[in-house]
């Protein structure tokens, strides 16, 4: 129950930051941005103290660690793969255009509109 209350308070703090942005509509942009950031930072701090919040932040850290372990393709591999995909897309577009044009000619001839 305490975690639900913490998450509700975090939601209220985030909403207060957004409401502050609209309340300060005549103020400089820096103050409006500060209102949102303060609301979101306070909401994050409160949410972090709850069990679901701790699990969420742990998941985020694990995701970052996993992304660092990924073996990303080299620039050359990326360019080659991109070239193959573009060539395939162009080839398929030409093939589908040829099929469409052929069918249109056949249908026109069958309907007596052919030349």
Secondary structure as UniProt FT lines:
FT   HELIX           2..23
FT   TURN            24..26
FT   HELIX           29..48
FT   HELIX           51..69
FT   HELIX           75..110
FT   TURN            111..112
//
